[in-house]
Amino acid sequence: MAKVTPKVAVSVVFVCSMFVSILDTTIVNVALPRMAESFGVPVGGVGAIVTGYLVSLAVVIPASGWLADRFGYRKVFLAAIAIFTLASALCGLAQNEGQLIAFRVLQGVGGGMMTPVGFAMLLREFPPAERLRANQVLMVPTALAPACGPVVGGLLVDTVGWRWVFYVNLPIGIAAFLFGLFTLPDHGGRSAGRFDLAGFVLAGAGFAGVMYALTEGSALGWTSPEILGAALGGLVLLVLLVRVETRKAEPMVRFALYGDRLFRRTSGAAILSTAGFMGVLFLVPLTLQASRELSALQAGLCVFPEALGVMLGSRLMNRPYSRFGPRRLMAGALGVVALLISLAGVVPLPVLPVVMFALGYVMAHVFGSVTAAAFATVPAASSAQASTLFNAQRQLGAALGVATAATCLTAASGAGGHRWAFAVTAVFSLLGALLSLRIPDEDAAATMGVAGSAGRKTKAAPA
């Protein structure tokens, strides 16, 4: 049997792990009513099953870079997959609400390490000139998982029961772990400094507070003491985190990476584009069930063409990226995305799958440009820290988009209210397009191939 190369090994394990991690954030929502019925509690009482997972992610992500540098990328990645898979089994076996919440928190610990550490390994194996190839790897879970969640979740809940929304992770997790155990290359394990306890506490508590406020604000009310306290407390802790970490020689969260203008501006555009994209993926199935009386499975099938669009777009974006560069490609694509999000709220039902396919196709150019360009000038030694920041931003962007969409739906009523929710969500993409116009193509020249690098400097320019 031919030997598996490090690029192939990392790509396969990363795709599997990221797929189940992203899938888990959407598939569980469909099963919440059945979980509440099974445990004999109100539907609103099982919200902690979702927020516990998201908050746990937010706490663990900041420490993932240090853990990878200290103990080795391979060991931490495999441990994260094992924890996530074991916790998935325990979630399926939970006998009451309290157990399920606790196991979801444990699941978040695995998921919080899995994605940033796997992404850092991907960056190490694919140099800047090959980042577009890495993008094609990344698009598979990014495209399929959010769209598959409502479809698979609805099918499982209606046929074999809610526990299978967790059991479905087991074959993928076990296969990824065993494949990675024998094929993954090992990096790190020697370069980490002392554990930054202050940074870990401030980052974990700060991100957790903000994430909790964003995910629960629309349900509990944005002016409720609980939400205000979590939001303000989280923001204060994050401000303190910046002050503390910028004064340390070996910080857990390396904010100095934002001194790289390419990483900073691309990251900002990524937060906004993620907010718009996750916001519309939240809105479409919800409004289809509420206003057009479709089942969860039917609504999920209307969303699914988005995944096909992303997968096709990721295959065809190399040439436009090399020709136009990230600045023009991202700005133009996000402008079109804003239009498509607005249309998704008003088009007739037979046209909606076409709009979702087009949305996915165009978003593939955004995601691909971000993946290729954001880390072009980040040193390999800082890949874990950069991946940590990038994934924390992605989680916050997703929570911001969903929270905004949910708030708009709560504040408005009727079909007109749904249209306003889509329009407000589209604003995130418009803002992302404007910020993309400030991305320096010359800094990303190394990722653009022959067509993009000719005559350009590859050294990052000062901020």
N, C-alpha and C positions, 0 to 999 in steps of 0.2 A: 504494500500500500504506500502511495506517495506521501512524503512527509508534509504535514500541514505547516505552511509558512506563518510567521507571527502576524502578518497583516490579516490573513484569512482567519486565524484563530481569534484574534481580538474582535474582528468584525462580526463573526458568527455569535460569539458570546455576548457582545455588546447589544446586537440587534435583539436577541432573545430576552436579555435582562431589561432593556429599556422598553420593549414591547409590553411585558407584563406589568412593569412599573407604571407606565402611562395608562394602560388598559384599566388598571385597578382604580384609577381616579375617576373613571367614567362608568364602569360596569356596575359598581356598587349602588350608584344612585337609583338605578332602575329597580333594584331589589329592596329598597328601604321600606316601602309599604308592607311587603310580605314579612320582612324581619320584625317590624313593629307588631304585626298580627301574631307572629309566632311567639313572641315574648310577652304579648299581652300589654303593650304600652302604646301611648299615642304616637302617631307618625313623627310629630315634632320632637318626641323624646329620644329618637334614635339618631338625631343629627350629629351627636358626638362620635358616631361610628365613622363619619366622614371627616369631621374636623380633627378628631384625635389623630388620624393618619396624616393629615396635612400639617398639623402642628408638630408632630414627631419628625416629619421630613425637615421642617424648618430648623429644628433644634440640631439635628445631626449633620446636615449639609456643611455648615462651617467647619466642622472638625474633620471632614473626610479627606481634605488635602493633607493635613498633618499626619493622619493615620497612614495614608498611602506612602508618604515619604519616610515615615518611621518604620513601618513593618513590611513594606513592599506592596506594590500595586497588585500583584497577582494574589497574594494572601488576603488582602483586604477585599478585593473584588469577589473572590470566591466565598469569603466569610459573609459578605453582604448578600450574595445570592442564596446561600444556605439559610441565613436568618429570615430573609423574605419568604422563601419557600416553606420553611417550617412554620412560620407565623401564618401563612395562608392555610395550611392544614389545620392549625389550631383554631383559626377563625371559623372554618367550616364545621368544627366539632363543638363550638361554643354552645353552652346550655342556657345562658342568660345574657342579658344586655351588658352587664358589667364585664363578664369574661370577654365578650366580643370586642368591647372598647379597648380592653387591655391588650388583647392580641393584635388589634389594629395598630395600636401604638408601637408594639414590637415590629409589626410589618413595616411601619414607617421608618424604623431604625435601619432596617435592611435597605429599603428603597432610598433613604437619604444618603447612604454611602454608595449604592450601586451605580446610579447614573453619573455623578461627577467623577468617580474613580475610573469607571469604564470609559468615559469621554476623554479623560486625561491620557489613558492608555492609547486610545485611538489617535490622539494628537501626536503622541510620541512615535507611533508607527508610520504615520503619514506625514511627511514633510510638507511645507507650504505649497510646493509645486504640485502635490498630489491631493490637496484638500478637496478638490472637486470630486475625486473618486471617493473620498471619505464621506462627502455629502450624500452620494448615492446610497451608501450604507446607512447613514443616519435617517434618510427619508423614509425607509421602510417602516420602522416603528413609529416615527413621528406622524406619518400619514395614516397608517392602518389602525393604530390603537384607539385614537379618539373616536374614529368613525365606527370601529367594531364594537366599542363598549355598549352603546344602546341596543345594537342588533343582537349580539351574543347574550347580553344580559337579559333582554326581553325573552329570547328563545329559551334560555336556561330556566328562568323563573317560571315561565308558563308550562314547561315540560317536566323538569326533574327537581325543581325547588331552588330556593335562594342560596343554599349552602354551596351549590356548584359554581357560583360566581367566584368563590375562593378556590375550590378544588381544581378549577380550570388552569390555575397557575402551576399546579404540581408537575405535570409532565414536562412543561417547558422549563421550569426551574431545575428539575432534576437532570434533564438532558443537558442544559447549559452548564451546570456545575460539573458533571462528569466529563463533558467535552473540554471544558476549560482546565480541569485538573490535570489533564495529560498534554495539553497543547499550548496553554498561555505562556508567553515569555514573562520573565520576572524583572522588575525595575524597582529601584528605590530600596528602602530598608536601612539606609545609612546617613542620608543627608538632612534629616529633620533635626531641628534644635529642641530645646526644652518645650514641654507642653505649656501653651499659653492659657492658663486657667481663667484669667480675667477676660480674655478675648472670647473664650468658649462660652462663659456664663452670659456675658453681655450680648454676644451674637445670638446664642440660642434663645435667650429670654426675649430679646428685642424682636427677632424674626417671628418667634412664636406669637407674641402679642399682636403684631401687625397682621399676621396670617389669620389669627383667630378673629380679629375684628373684621377683616375683609370677607371671610367665609360666613360669618354669623350675623353681620350687620343688617342685611336685608330682612332676616327672619326676626331678630330681637329688637330691631329699631336702632337707627344710627345715633339717636340721642339717649339711648338707655345708659345708665351708669356703667353697666358691665362692658358694653362696647366702647364707650368713651374712655373708660379706664384702661382697657386693653390697648386701644389705639394710641392714646397719649403716652402710656407707660412704655409701649414698644418703641415709639418714636424717640422718646427721651433716652432709652437704653441704646438705641442705634446711634444717636448723636454722640453719646459717651463712648461707644465702641470706636467710632471714627477718631475721636480725640486720643483715646488710649492706644489704639493700634498704630497710628501714624508716628507715635513716639518710640515704638519698640523696634529693635533690630531684627527680631524674629517673630513677627506677629502671626496670629492664626489666620486673620483675614488681611490679605496684602492689598490695602487700598492704594498703595503706590502704583499698582498696575493701571489705575485710571490716569496716571501721568502719560501713558501711551495714548495719543489722540485717536488712533485707529480703533483700539480696543474700547476706549471710552465712548466714542460716538456710535460705533457699531452696536455696542451693548445697549445704549439708550434706544436706538431704533428697534432693537430686538425686543426690549420690554414692551414697547408700544405695539409692535406688530403681533406679539404673542397675546396681549390683552385683547386686541380686536379679533383675532382668530379664535381664541378660546371663548370669547364672549358670544360670537355667532354660533359656534358649535353647541353652546349652552342654550341659546335662544331658539334655534330651529326646532329641535325635537320637542321642547317644552311648549312652544306656541302651536305646533301642529296638533298636539294632544289636547291643549286647552281650547283653541278656537276652531279647529277643524275636526275634532273628535276622532283622531286617528289613534290606533293602539301604539304602545311603546315600540313594538316590532316594526310596524308600518312607518312610524316616524324615523326610526333608526335607518330603515332602508332608503328613505329620502335623503338622509345625510351621507350615506355610504359613497355615492359617486365622488364626493370630495377626496376620499382616499385614492381612488383611481386617478383623479386629476393630479394629485401630488406625485404619485409614482411615475406618471408619464412626464410631468414637468421636470422632475429631477433627472430624467434620462436625456432631456433635450436642452438643458440650460447651460451646458458647458460652453457652447459657441457664443451665445449672447453675453455670458459673463466675461469671457476672454475678450470679446469685442468692445463691450460698453463699460466694463468695470462695475464694482459694487455700487458706486454712487448713483449713476443714472439708472442701472437696472433695478435697484431697490426702490428708488424714488418713484419711477414709473410704475413698477409692479404694485406698490402700496397704494398709489392713486387709483389704480384699477380695482384693487381689493376693496377700497372704501366704497366705490360704486357698486360692486357686487354684493357687499354686505347690506347696503341700503335696498337693493333690488330683492334680496332674499326675503324681506319682510312684506313685499307687496305683489310679487309675481303670482300668477295662477299656479295651483298645485302641480299640474303636468310639466310646467316649465322649471319648477324648483330644482329637480335633480340636475338639469343642465347648468343652472346657476351655481350649484354646489360643485359640480365638476370643474367649471371654469375657475371658481374660487380656489380649489385645490391646485389646479394647474399653475395659476399665477403665484399662489403662496409658496409653491416649490422654489420659485426663483428668489423669493425673499429668504426663506430658510437656507437655501443653498448658498446664497451670497454671504449671509451671516456666518455660517459654518466655515466657509472658505477664508473669509477676510478677517474675522474678529481676532484670530490668534496668529496672524501672519507675522507680527513683530514681537510676539511674546516668546521669551527664551524657553527652551525645552525644560530647563530646571524649574521654571515657574508654572509649568503646565497644570499641575495639580491645583495650585492656588488660583490660577485663572479659571480653571474648570469649576472650582468651588463657587467663585463669584458669579460666573455665568449661569450656573444652574440655580443659585439662589435668586438671581434676577428673573429667571424664567418662571420660577414658582410664584414670585410676587406679581409678575406680569399676568400670569394666568388667573391668579386670585383677584387681581384688580379688574380684569375684564369680566369675569363671572359676577363679581360683586356689583359692578356698575350695571350690568344687564339685568340682574335680579332686582336691583333697586328701582330701575326704570319700570319694570313690569309691575312691581308692587305699588309704585306711585301712580301709575296710569291705569286705565281700565278700558276694556273693549279692544276692537281691532286697531283703532287709532293709537292706543297706548302701545300695542305691539310694534307698530311702525316706528314710533318714537324711540323705542328701545333699540331697534336695529339702527336707526339714524345716529343715535348717541354712540353706539358701539363702533360705527364707521369712523367716528371722529378720531379714535385711537390710531387707525391706519393712516388717516390724513396727517396727523401729527408725526407719525413715524416717517411718512414720505418727506415732510419738511426737514426733519432731522437728518434723513439720509442724504440730503443735498450737501451736507457738510462733511461727508465721509471722504477722506483723501485717497483717491485711486492710486496715487503714486506709492503710498505706503503698502498697498496690497498687491503690488506688481508681481511679487514672487508667486502669488497664487493664480495669476492670470495666464500663465503659459507664455509661449513665444509671442503671441499677439499682444499680450498685455504687458510683458516685461520689457519689450524693446524700447530703449530710450528712457526708461524710468529708473529711478533710484529705488533700491529695495530697503534701504536703511530708514527706520522710522524717523520722521521729522519731529522736532520738539513740539510740545503742546502749545 
